[in-house]
Amino acid sequence: MLILLEFRLFQKVHVGKNLRGRSNDAIASACLYISCRQEGVPRTFKEIVAVSTVSKKEIGRCFKLILKAHDTNVEVITTGDFMTRFCGNLGLSRDIQRAATTIAKRAVDKDLVPGRSPISVAAAAIYMASQASSDKKSQREISDIAGVAEVTIKQSYKLMIPRAAELFNENFEFATPIENLPAS
């Protein structure tokens, strides 16, 4: 289904000729990115770049042009869009995933992480939840899965940690108390 959506979007863009001068690879990559978002299985630009022959910058340009020229609708990406996949790839339990999802949502709702990307906030929330659990994951491990720099996780985490007590779900079973979580 996803391939069909991508193909239809590619055809629409190609016939419309609004992206003249752009490579077919860049257009196809942008169409794949859009199709993934429309089907509720969003991927990061870095993940698309990894299976493409063009740069993130060029895919981003095509993405913006397609949205503008074809009135294409994509949902806003949220932290929850990546949580299941990232936690699954890290081998984390459902309890930790639920905690990380709650932490990320509350951090965004309380405006603790203004201007941070949903992927960065999700990664920091996973780090916080795992550090409070018995299944601790390092910033490096999370960075490798989420595709964000360790320093990016650290920066978002630093914004969240002062209010950690407000971010966890009430029934979370702490292996490490909040006051003993890493400062950064």
C-alpha positions as CSV (number, residue, x, y, z in Angstrom):
1,M,0.0,0.0,0.0
2,L,2.8,2.4,0.9
3,I,4.6,1.8,-2.4
4,L,1.4,2.4,-4.3
5,L,0.8,5.7,-2.4
6,E,4.4,6.8,-3.1
7,F,4.1,5.8,-6.8
8,R,0.8,7.8,-7.2
9,L,2.3,10.8,-5.5
10,F,5.4,10.6,-7.7
11,Q,3.3,10.3,-10.8
12,K,1.2,13.4,-9.7
13,V,4.4,15.4,-9.1
14,H,6.1,14.2,-12.3
15,V,3.0,15.0,-14.4
16,G,2.6,18.4,-12.7
17,K,6.1,19.3,-13.7
18,N,6.4,21.7,-10.7
19,L,9.7,20.2,-9.7
20,R,11.6,20.6,-13.0
21,G,15.3,20.4,-12.5
22,R,15.1,18.2,-9.4
23,S,16.4,14.7,-9.7
24,N,14.0,11.8,-9.8
25,D,15.8,10.3,-6.8
26,A,15.2,13.4,-4.7
27,I,11.5,13.5,-5.8
28,A,11.0,9.8,-5.1
29,S,12.7,10.1,-1.7
30,A,10.5,13.0,-0.8
31,C,7.4,11.1,-2.0
32,L,8.5,8.1,0.2
33,Y,8.9,10.5,3.2
34,I,5.4,11.9,2.6
35,S,3.8,8.5,2.0
36,C,5.2,7.2,5.3
37,R,3.8,10.1,7.2
38,Q,0.4,9.8,5.5
39,E,0.2,6.1,6.4
40,G,1.0,6.7,10.0
41,V,4.5,5.1,9.9
42,P,6.7,8.2,9.8
43,R,10.4,8.0,9.2
44,T,13.0,10.5,9.9
45,F,14.8,12.4,7.1
46,K,18.0,10.6,8.2
47,E,16.3,7.2,7.6
48,I,15.1,8.3,4.1
49,V,18.6,9.6,3.3
50,A,20.1,6.2,4.4
51,V,18.2,4.4,1.6
52,S,18.6,7.2,-0.9
53,T,21.3,8.6,-3.1
54,V,20.5,12.3,-2.4
55,S,21.2,14.6,0.5
56,K,18.9,15.5,3.3
57,K,18.9,19.1,2.1
58,E,17.7,18.1,-1.4
59,I,15.0,15.8,0.0
60,G,13.8,18.5,2.3
61,R,13.6,21.0,-0.6
62,C,11.5,18.6,-2.7
63,F,9.3,17.8,0.3
64,K,8.5,21.5,0.8
65,L,7.9,22.0,-2.9
66,I,5.6,19.0,-3.2
67,L,3.6,20.1,-0.2
68,K,3.2,23.6,-1.6
69,A,2.6,22.7,-5.3
70,H,0.2,19.8,-4.7
71,D,-1.7,20.8,-1.6
72,T,-0.5,17.5,-0.1
73,N,-1.7,16.9,3.5
74,V,0.7,15.5,6.1
75,E,0.1,15.3,9.8
76,V,2.4,17.0,12.2
77,I,4.9,14.6,13.7
78,T,4.7,14.0,17.4
79,T,6.9,12.2,19.9
80,G,4.5,9.3,20.0
81,D,5.0,8.6,16.3
82,F,8.5,7.2,17.0
83,M,8.2,5.9,20.6
84,T,7.0,2.3,19.8
85,R,9.7,1.8,17.1
86,F,12.6,3.3,19.1
87,C,11.7,1.5,22.3
88,G,11.1,-1.8,20.4
89,N,14.5,-1.5,18.7
90,L,16.1,-0.8,22.1
91,G,14.4,-3.9,23.6
92,L,12.6,-1.9,26.2
93,S,9.5,-3.1,28.0
94,R,6.0,-1.7,27.5
95,D,6.1,-0.1,30.9
96,I,9.2,1.9,30.0
97,Q,7.6,2.7,26.6
98,R,4.5,4.0,28.3
99,A,6.6,6.0,30.8
100,A,8.7,7.5,28.0
101,T,5.5,8.4,26.0
102,T,4.0,10.1,29.1
103,I,7.2,11.9,29.9
104,A,7.5,13.2,26.3
105,K,3.9,14.3,26.1
106,R,4.0,16.1,29.4
107,A,7.3,17.8,28.6
108,V,5.7,19.2,25.4
109,D,2.4,20.1,27.1
110,K,4.3,22.0,29.8
111,D,6.5,23.7,27.2
112,L,9.7,22.4,28.8
113,V,11.3,21.7,25.5
114,P,10.5,24.6,23.2
115,G,11.9,24.4,19.7
116,R,13.1,20.9,20.2
117,S,12.2,18.3,17.5
118,P,9.8,15.5,18.4
119,I,12.6,13.0,17.8
120,S,14.9,14.8,20.2
121,V,12.2,14.9,22.9
122,A,11.3,11.3,22.3
123,A,15.0,10.2,22.7
124,A,15.4,12.3,25.9
125,A,12.2,10.8,27.3
126,I,13.4,7.3,26.6
127,Y,16.7,8.1,28.3
128,M,14.9,9.4,31.3
129,A,12.5,6.5,31.6
130,S,15.2,3.9,31.1
131,Q,17.5,5.6,33.7
132,A,14.6,5.4,36.2
133,S,14.1,1.7,35.4
134,S,16.2,-1.4,35.9
135,D,16.8,-1.5,32.1
136,K,19.1,1.4,31.7
137,K,20.1,2.5,28.2
138,S,22.9,5.0,27.5
139,Q,22.6,8.1,25.5
140,R,24.8,6.5,22.9
141,E,22.5,3.5,22.5
142,I,19.5,5.7,22.2
143,S,21.3,8.0,19.8
144,D,22.2,5.1,17.5
145,I,18.5,4.1,17.3
146,A,16.9,7.5,17.1
147,G,19.4,9.0,14.7
148,V,20.1,12.1,16.9
149,A,23.4,13.2,18.4
150,E,24.1,12.3,22.0
151,V,24.5,16.0,22.7
152,T,21.0,16.6,21.4
153,I,19.6,14.0,23.8
154,K,21.6,15.6,26.6
155,Q,20.3,19.1,25.8
156,S,16.6,18.0,25.8
157,Y,17.1,15.9,28.9
158,K,18.7,18.8,30.8
159,L,15.5,20.9,30.1
160,M,13.3,18.1,31.4
161,I,15.2,16.7,34.4
162,P,14.4,19.6,36.8
163,R,10.7,18.8,36.5
164,A,11.0,15.0,36.2
165,A,8.7,14.4,39.2
166,E,5.9,16.0,37.1
167,L,6.6,14.0,34.0
168,F,6.4,10.3,35.0
169,N,3.1,8.5,35.1
170,E,1.8,7.9,38.6
171,N,2.1,4.1,38.5
172,F,5.7,3.9,37.2
173,E,7.8,1.5,39.3
174,F,11.1,3.2,39.9
175,A,14.3,1.2,40.2
176,T,16.2,4.4,40.5
177,P,14.5,7.3,42.4
178,I,14.0,10.6,40.6
179,E,16.5,12.3,42.9
180,N,19.2,9.8,41.8
181,L,18.7,10.2,38.1
182,P,21.7,11.6,36.1
183,A,21.9,15.4,36.1
184,S,22.6,15.3,32.3
